[in-house]
Every structure is written in structure tokens, then in C-alpha cells.
Amino acid sequence: MKNVLIAQVMSVFLISCNLNAQSKTVLSADEFQQQISSNKQLLDVRTSGEYSNGHIANSLQADWNNKEEFKDRVQYLDKNKPVLIYCQVGGRSAAAAKYLRENGFKDVEELQGGMISWKQANKPVAGAADVPEMTTDEFAAKVNVKKIVLVNFGAEWCPPCKKMEPVIEDLQKELNGKFELVKIDGGANTSLMKSMGIDKIPTFIVYKNGKEVWRKQGVVEKDELKKAIEK
């Protein structure tokens, strides 16, 4: 009887340990780094300015404090793939993680202490290169040509921009040289974007013989882009 009781206690203890392990959602810098892989989505929920000053390599960015931007960008993440999320000290990522879980994301893990703890643990930090912004004259020189030009204002850290990459690649193959693609880093060329009245990325603009003939923000179907180019 005593042995049975001990076995029951051990069984409950092991189940409890397993549940705790499964439910752990806040990770130390070491644990967080170990979880980073190609099949997991890495999300930085700080501002674009904070991101530019240093981020974890290959992370996407969606500003939690800008609710419209945040909701727009995270809709392009895969709810069935794990999400690793972080901010500066942990507060924003905790709130953002709660939102994601409540909206169908199955596996969300947070970096305890955010980028502060990441840096204190001497983990690698990626940052935007110190590249001067493109001027309006330099931009005009790229589009003021006797051919069709598709301008793509986007960024590596922008979820909907990443979603559009295979669409653009397919379109280039399908149209086989019928247009020239000009990619503009929206994170590094904010002044140029402002001068052109662009406040969201991705934004696509079609130029024909140097004149803008079509423009659209957000995710665009390949057929719509193709029609705009061939029109």
C-alpha cells in the first residue's frame, strides 16, 4: 500500500513537471537563443527606430504601441508556426504575446528582459548599416527611363513585405524582362518616403516612361500587379 501511494505521488509530480515545462513561455536569453531556428518566426515589437539601433538577426518588426500597424503586420504571420517575441525590457512583448495567443497563435515564447537582457548576456546584435538615404534626384534617375519600372518600397523586417517576395519573383520570371524592379529600403529611406506621400510598407508604384501610372499599398495579388505593368 505504501509503495502504491509513493508511486501515485511520483506520478503526480512528474505530470506537474511536464505541464510546467510545456507551459513555460518566458525564456532566458540563453534559452531564447537556443530556440531560434528557420522554422520559427522571430518578432521584434519595438518601434522602427529602436529596431534600427540594434535587433536580433532575421527578426521581423511590428510596433506594439502602434496598434493599427501591429495588427496589419502580424496578420501575415503563420499561426501554426512558433513565434519568438521580444521588446526592450519585456513589458510590450508580454502584452503582444497575450494578444497573439488570444488570436489563435498556438506557440508564443517571450524573451525575459527583452533586448536589455540579450545584450547583458553578450548575445549577437544586428544593426542597420550606416547608409545615406537616397535623394529624390537619385530616385528620379532610377525611374525616369524609357521602360516600365516597378518600384517596391519595403524592408527585410516587414512581414507583409516578406510575403510579397515570392510574388515578385514569380512575376519577374513570368514577364521575363518586361519590367525593371527597383527595391527601396523603407526603413532606411524615410525622408524619401515622406516626400512621396508613402506612410506604409510595402508600397508598389509602376512607372512608364518616367511617369507614375499606378500605386498601391499593402499585399497585392500577382495578377493585379501584372495587369498594372502590362496595361
MARVOGU-559744 format. One record per residue (C-alpha): x, y, z; residue number from 1. Coordinates in nm, 4 decimals, padded with zeros to 6 digits. Each point is the difference from the previous one (the first is absolute). Layout:
N
<<X; Y; Z>; NUM>;
...
This chain:
231
<<00.0000; 00.0000; 00.0000>; 1>;
<<00.2842; 00.2338; 00.0902>; 2>;
<<00.1738; -00.0722; -00.3304>; 3>;
<<-00.3215; 00.0710; -00.1933>; 4>;
<<-00.0394; 00.3332; 00.1792>; 5>;
<<00.3613; 00.0974; -00.0774>; 6>;
<<-00.0523; -00.0941; -00.3652>; 7>;
<<-00.3130; 00.2156; -00.0183>; 8>;
<<00.1815; 00.2981; 00.1539>; 9>;
<<00.2900; -00.0396; -00.2444>; 10>;
<<-00.2423; -00.0245; -00.2911>; 11>;
<<-00.1718; 00.3257; 00.0981>; 12>;
<<00.3405; 00.1659; 00.0461>; 13>;
<<00.1202; -00.1082; -00.3454>; 14>;
<<-00.3225; 00.1135; -00.1674>; 15>;
<<00.0300; 00.3357; 00.1767>; 16>;
<<00.3605; 00.0372; -00.1158>; 17>;
<<-00.0953; -00.0831; -00.3578>; 18>;
<<-00.2845; 00.2503; 00.0008>; 19>;
<<00.2283; 00.2710; 00.1371>; 20>;
<<00.2565; -00.0748; -00.2675>; 21>;
<<-00.2633; 00.0143; -00.2712>; 22>;
<<-00.1562; 00.3200; 00.1310>; 23>;
<<00.3257; 00.1933; 00.0383>; 24>;
<<-00.0340; 00.3001; -00.2287>; 25>;
<<00.2569; 00.2457; 00.1394>; 26>;
<<00.3574; -00.0947; -00.0866>; 27>;
<<00.3408; 00.1185; 00.1141>; 28>;
<<00.2381; 00.1411; -00.2615>; 29>;
<<00.1786; -00.3368; -00.0237>; 30>;
<<-00.3262; -00.1919; -00.0362>; 31>;
<<-00.1352; 00.2511; -00.2512>; 32>;
<<00.3135; -00.0254; -00.2143>; 33>;
<<-00.0226; -00.3787; 00.0010>; 34>;
<<-00.3558; 00.0190; -00.1324>; 35>;
<<00.0860; 00.2193; -00.3001>; 36>;
<<-00.0200; -00.2017; -00.3202>; 37>;
<<-00.1188; 00.0286; -00.3591>; 38>;
<<-00.3387; -00.1559; 00.0766>; 39>;
<<-00.0815; 00.2555; 00.2701>; 40>;
<<-00.1200; 00.3562; -00.0508>; 41>;
<<00.2066; 00.2609; 00.1860>; 42>;
<<-00.1936; 00.3184; 00.0789>; 43>;
<<00.1284; 00.3330; 00.1357>; 44>;
<<-00.2900; 00.2085; 00.1343>; 45>;
<<00.1974; 00.3212; 00.0605>; 46>;
<<-00.0111; 00.3144; -00.2124>; 47>;
<<00.1815; 00.0145; -00.3343>; 48>;
<<00.2483; 00.2419; 00.1580>; 49>;
<<00.0839; -00.2410; 00.2807>; 50>;
<<00.0277; -00.2815; -00.2514>; 51>;
<<00.2414; 00.1992; -00.2160>; 52>;
<<00.2255; 00.0609; 00.2992>; 53>;
<<00.0522; -00.3725; 00.0524>; 54>;
<<-00.2082; -00.3151; -00.0270>; 55>;
<<00.0282; -00.3779; -00.0039>; 56>;
<<00.0996; -00.1147; -00.3473>; 57>;
<<-00.2798; -00.1079; -00.2366>; 58>;
<<-00.2772; 00.1358; 00.2205>; 59>;
<<-00.3139; 00.1559; -00.1443>; 60>;
<<-00.1310; 00.3263; 00.1469>; 61>;
<<-00.3483; 00.1140; 00.1011>; 62>;
<<-00.0406; 00.2896; 00.2446>; 63>;
<<-00.2257; -00.1087; 00.2872>; 64>;
<<-00.0666; 00.3627; 00.0959>; 65>;
<<-00.1378; 00.0663; -00.3488>; 66>;
<<-00.3026; -00.2269; 00.0175>; 67>;
<<-00.1055; 00.0484; -00.3635>; 68>;
<<00.3489; -00.0825; -00.1276>; 69>;
<<00.0375; -00.2933; 00.2374>; 70>;
<<-00.3288; -00.1652; -00.0978>; 71>;
<<00.0673; 00.0606; -00.3687>; 72>;
<<00.3453; -00.1598; 00.0094>; 73>;
<<-00.0624; -00.3002; 00.2237>; 74>;
<<-00.2910; -00.1131; -00.2161>; 75>;
<<00.2635; -00.1230; -00.2457>; 76>;
<<00.1677; -00.2266; 00.2550>; 77>;
<<-00.0803; -00.3709; 00.0044>; 78>;
<<-00.2121; -00.0827; 00.3046>; 79>;
<<00.1093; -00.3631; -00.0150>; 80>;
<<00.3726; 00.0772; 00.0177>; 81>;
<<00.1716; 00.0936; 00.3304>; 82>;
<<00.0594; 00.3689; 00.0701>; 83>;
<<00.2943; 00.1302; 00.2031>; 84>;
<<-00.0792; 00.3527; 00.1159>; 85>;
<<00.1995; 00.2754; 00.1696>; 86>;
<<00.0065; 00.3733; 00.0763>; 87>;
<<00.2374; 00.2220; 00.1979>; 88>;
<<-00.0593; -00.1151; 00.3579>; 89>;
<<-00.2892; -00.2475; -00.0207>; 90>;
<<-00.3178; 00.2003; 00.0618>; 91>;
<<-00.1111; 00.0524; -00.3587>; 92>;
<<00.0888; -00.3519; -00.1056>; 93>;
<<-00.2087; -00.1433; 00.2858>; 94>;
<<-00.3034; 00.2027; -00.1120>; 95>;
<<00.0587; -00.0841; -00.3655>; 96>;
<<00.0445; -00.3700; 00.0802>; 97>;
<<-00.3319; 00.0022; 00.1883>; 98>;
<<-00.1675; 00.1551; -00.3044>; 99>;
<<00.1480; -00.2614; -00.2341>; 100>;
<<-00.1077; -00.2895; 00.2213>; 101>;
<<-00.3520; 00.1413; 00.0255>; 102>;
<<-00.0126; 00.0267; -00.3783>; 103>;
<<00.0874; -00.3544; -00.0900>; 104>;
<<00.3797; -00.0239; 00.0119>; 105>;
<<00.0738; -00.3429; 00.1414>; 106>;
<<00.3589; 00.0395; 00.1249>; 107>;
<<00.1356; 00.3365; 00.1206>; 108>;
<<00.3133; 00.0378; 00.2126>; 109>;
<<00.1399; 00.3235; 00.1441>; 110>;
<<00.3522; 00.1236; 00.0711>; 111>;
<<00.0245; 00.0779; 00.3713>; 112>;
<<00.1377; 00.3510; 00.0489>; 113>;
<<-00.0067; 00.0768; -00.3726>; 114>;
<<00.2960; 00.1452; -00.1876>; 115>;
<<00.1485; 00.1261; 00.3264>; 116>;
<<00.0486; -00.3534; 00.1303>; 117>;
<<00.1074; -00.1183; -00.3467>; 118>;
<<00.2809; 00.2569; -00.0098>; 119>;
<<00.0962; -00.0612; 00.3631>; 120>;
<<00.0437; -00.3665; -00.0885>; 121>;
<<00.2366; 00.1070; -00.2822>; 122>;
<<-00.2233; -00.1421; -00.2705>; 123>;
<<00.0517; 00.1118; -00.3629>; 124>;
<<-00.1755; 00.3188; -00.1110>; 125>;
<<-00.0639; 00.0965; -00.3608>; 126>;
<<-00.0424; 00.3631; -00.1020>; 127>;
<<-00.0837; 00.2000; -00.3090>; 128>;
<<00.3033; 00.1026; -00.1997>; 129>;
<<00.0820; 00.3686; 00.0033>; 130>;
<<-00.1061; 00.0610; -00.3603>; 131>;
<<-00.1049; 00.3503; -00.1151>; 132>;
<<-00.3608; 00.0411; -00.1096>; 133>;
<<-00.0823; 00.0071; -00.3682>; 134>;
<<-00.0777; 00.3536; -00.1198>; 135>;
<<-00.3013; 00.0886; -00.2122>; 136>;
<<00.2349; 00.0743; -00.2912>; 137>;
<<00.1605; -00.3438; 00.0319>; 138>;
<<-00.3435; -00.1597; 00.0108>; 139>;
<<-00.1134; 00.1988; -00.3049>; 140>;
<<00.3028; -00.1225; -00.1932>; 141>;
<<-00.1043; -00.3611; 00.0652>; 142>;
<<-00.3578; 00.0401; -00.1181>; 143>;
<<00.0363; 00.2673; -00.2702>; 144>;
<<00.0907; -00.2509; -00.2709>; 145>;
<<-00.1638; -00.1193; -00.3206>; 146>;
<<-00.1189; -00.3279; 00.1437>; 147>;
<<-00.2465; -00.1396; 00.2506>; 148>;
<<00.1228; 00.0209; 00.3586>; 149>;
<<-00.1576; -00.1662; 00.3025>; 150>;
<<00.1106; 00.1689; 00.3217>; 151>;
<<-00.0273; -00.2067; 00.3162>; 152>;
<<00.0201; 00.1970; 00.3262>; 153>;
<<00.0503; -00.2679; 00.2659>; 154>;
<<00.2314; -00.1335; 00.2695>; 155>;
<<00.1503; -00.3307; 00.1111>; 156>;
<<-00.1687; 00.0299; 00.3406>; 157>;
<<-00.3522; 00.0666; -00.1347>; 158>;
<<-00.2284; -00.3111; 00.0046>; 159>;
<<-00.2225; 00.0984; -00.2954>; 160>;
<<00.3121; 00.0995; -00.1968>; 161>;
<<00.1428; -00.3480; 00.0568>; 162>;
<<-00.3305; -00.1482; -00.1143>; 163>;
<<00.0296; 00.1920; -00.3277>; 164>;
<<00.3540; -00.1193; -00.0824>; 165>;
<<-00.1023; -00.3276; -00.1713>; 166>;
<<-00.2787; 00.1845; -00.1837>; 167>;
<<00.2499; 00.2453; -00.1496>; 168>;
<<00.2423; -00.2800; -00.0852>; 169>;
<<-00.2732; -00.1934; -00.1829>; 170>;
<<-00.1042; 00.3133; -00.1866>; 171>;
<<00.3562; 00.0657; -00.1129>; 172>;
<<00.0262; -00.3531; -00.1374>; 173>;
<<-00.3398; 00.0159; -00.1670>; 174>;
<<00.0509; 00.3365; -00.1702>; 175>;
<<00.3661; -00.0771; -00.0746>; 176>;
<<00.1614; 00.3440; -00.0254>; 177>;
<<-00.3096; 00.2051; -00.0871>; 178>;
<<00.0585; 00.2237; 00.3017>; 179>;
<<00.2850; 00.1156; 00.2215>; 180>;
<<-00.0304; -00.0475; 00.3765>; 181>;
<<00.1272; 00.2760; 00.2292>; 182>;
<<00.0058; -00.0977; 00.3679>; 183>;
<<00.0067; 00.2807; 00.2573>; 184>;
<<00.0684; -00.0687; 00.3684>; 185>;
<<-00.2879; 00.1713; 00.1773>; 186>;
<<00.1760; -00.0223; 00.3348>; 187>;
<<00.3056; 00.1893; -00.1231>; 188>;
<<-00.1712; 00.2472; -00.2363>; 189>;
<<-00.2673; 00.1576; 00.2168>; 190>;
<<00.0552; 00.3529; -00.1358>; 191>;
<<-00.0458; -00.1193; -00.3580>; 192>;
<<-00.3174; -00.1815; 00.0988>; 193>;
<<-00.1369; 00.3108; 00.1700>; 194>;
<<00.0738; 00.2159; -00.3037>; 195>;
<<-00.1969; -00.2465; -00.2134>; 196>;
<<-00.2958; -00.0232; 00.2359>; 197>;
<<00.0723; -00.3600; 00.1024>; 198>;
<<-00.0818; -00.0878; 00.3609>; 199>;
<<-00.0220; -00.3801; -00.0131>; 200>;
<<00.2001; -00.2864; -00.1407>; 201>;
<<-00.0102; -00.1828; -00.2227>; 202>;
<<-00.0954; 00.2556; -00.2620>; 203>;
<<00.0230; -00.0770; -00.3707>; 204>;
<<00.0193; 00.2604; -00.2760>; 205>;
<<00.0084; -00.0570; -00.3758>; 206>;
<<00.1757; 00.2550; -00.2219>; 207>;
<<-00.0249; 00.0067; -00.3795>; 208>;
<<00.2365; 00.2293; -00.1888>; 209>;
<<00.0755; 00.1811; 00.3252>; 210>;
<<-00.3635; 00.0628; 00.0987>; 211>;
<<-00.1817; -00.1593; 00.2911>; 212>;
<<-00.3002; -00.1924; -00.1349>; 213>;
<<-00.0986; -00.2216; 00.2941>; 214>;
<<00.0535; -00.0240; 00.3765>; 215>;
<<-00.1203; -00.2268; 00.2785>; 216>;
<<00.0867; -00.0652; 00.3638>; 217>;
<<-00.0032; -00.3369; 00.1732>; 218>;
<<-00.0113; -00.3560; -00.1295>; 219>;
<<-00.0941; -00.0187; -00.3695>; 220>;
<<-00.1046; -00.3025; -00.2050>; 221>;
<<00.2393; -00.0950; -00.2797>; 222>;
<<-00.2715; 00.0387; -00.2654>; 223>;
<<-00.0707; 00.3556; 00.1141>; 224>;
<<00.3678; 00.0932; -00.0187>; 225>;
<<00.0311; -00.1652; -00.3396>; 226>;
<<-00.3004; 00.1911; -00.1306>; 227>;
<<00.1435; 00.3294; 00.1258>; 228>;
<<00.3301; -00.0694; -00.1775>; 229>;
<<-00.1526; -00.1171; -00.3278>; 230>;
<<-00.2782; 00.2591; -00.0194>; 231>;
